[in-house]
Amino acid sequence: MLPFRSEIRNSPSRATIKIFLSDESLDERIKKHLEHFNDIEEIEIRESVEQSESKENLTIFLNSDVDINKMKQSIDSSLWWYFEEDMVDE
């Protein structure tokens, strides 16, 4: 199983990026890890209302002038690096 899955979600107010973690106990740690991005306005841990494997997700709100596709790629790269480092440390 992959350690995470990310999706761009369009909503009436604004697009967001949702991160679904395989291990929800890491929500707070991953949230802190992502807070270093200057283009992220806010990150919330939310209950998933969608039908998914995860009960929770990280919802990422971006600053208004940010390219959401490029930001998703940056977040994905950062998370892959995070999980690779974490596995090496074990």
C-alpha positions as CSV (number, residue, x, y, z in Angstrom):
1,M,0.0,0.0,0.0
2,L,1.3,3.5,-0.8
3,P,2.0,5.8,2.1
4,F,-0.2,8.6,0.7
5,R,-2.5,9.6,-2.1
6,S,-3.1,13.2,-3.2
7,E,-5.9,14.7,-5.3
8,I,-6.8,18.2,-6.6
9,R,-10.4,19.0,-5.6
10,N,-12.4,21.7,-7.2
11,S,-15.0,23.4,-5.0
12,P,-17.3,26.4,-5.5
13,S,-15.0,28.6,-3.3
14,R,-11.6,27.4,-4.5
15,A,-9.5,24.4,-5.5
16,T,-7.7,22.5,-2.8
17,I,-5.3,19.6,-2.6
18,K,-6.3,16.7,-0.4
19,I,-3.8,14.3,1.0
20,F,-5.0,10.9,2.2
21,L,-2.5,9.0,4.4
22,S,-2.3,5.3,4.8
23,D,-1.3,5.8,8.4
24,E,-3.6,8.5,9.9
25,S,-1.5,8.7,13.0
26,L,0.9,10.7,10.9
27,D,-1.5,13.5,10.1
28,E,0.0,16.0,12.5
29,R,3.6,15.2,11.5
30,I,2.8,15.5,7.8
31,K,0.9,18.7,8.5
32,K,4.0,20.2,10.2
33,H,6.2,18.9,7.4
34,L,4.1,20.7,4.8
35,E,4.0,24.0,6.7
36,H,7.4,25.0,5.3
37,F,5.8,25.7,1.9
38,N,5.4,29.5,1.5
39,D,2.6,29.1,-1.0
40,I,0.3,27.2,1.4
41,E,-2.2,29.4,3.1
42,E,-3.6,26.8,5.5
43,I,-3.7,23.1,6.2
44,E,-6.6,21.5,8.0
45,I,-7.1,17.9,9.2
46,R,-10.6,17.0,8.2
47,E,-12.9,14.0,8.4
48,S,-13.4,12.4,5.0
49,V,-16.9,12.4,3.8
50,E,-16.0,10.8,0.6
51,Q,-16.0,7.1,0.2
52,S,-12.3,6.3,0.6
53,E,-10.1,4.1,2.7
54,S,-9.1,7.0,4.9
55,K,-11.3,8.4,7.6
56,E,-9.3,11.7,7.6
57,N,-7.5,13.8,5.1
58,L,-5.2,16.9,5.1
59,T,-6.9,19.6,3.1
60,I,-4.5,22.2,1.8
61,F,-5.5,25.7,0.8
62,L,-3.1,27.6,-1.4
63,N,-2.5,31.3,-1.8
64,S,-4.6,32.7,-4.6
65,D,-1.9,33.2,-7.2
66,V,-0.4,29.7,-7.0
67,D,-0.4,27.2,-9.9
68,I,-2.2,24.2,-8.2
69,N,-0.8,21.6,-10.5
70,K,2.8,22.7,-9.9
71,M,2.1,22.9,-6.2
72,K,0.7,19.4,-6.1
73,Q,3.8,18.1,-7.8
74,S,6.0,19.9,-5.2
75,I,4.0,18.5,-2.4
76,D,4.0,15.0,-3.8
77,S,7.8,15.1,-4.3
78,S,8.3,16.4,-0.7
79,L,6.1,13.6,0.7
80,W,7.9,10.9,-1.3
81,W,11.2,12.3,0.1
82,Y,9.7,12.3,3.6
83,F,8.6,8.7,3.4
84,E,11.8,7.5,1.9
85,E,13.8,9.2,4.6
86,D,11.5,7.8,7.3
87,M,11.9,4.3,6.0
88,V,15.7,4.6,5.9
89,D,15.6,5.7,9.6
90,E,13.8,2.6,10.7
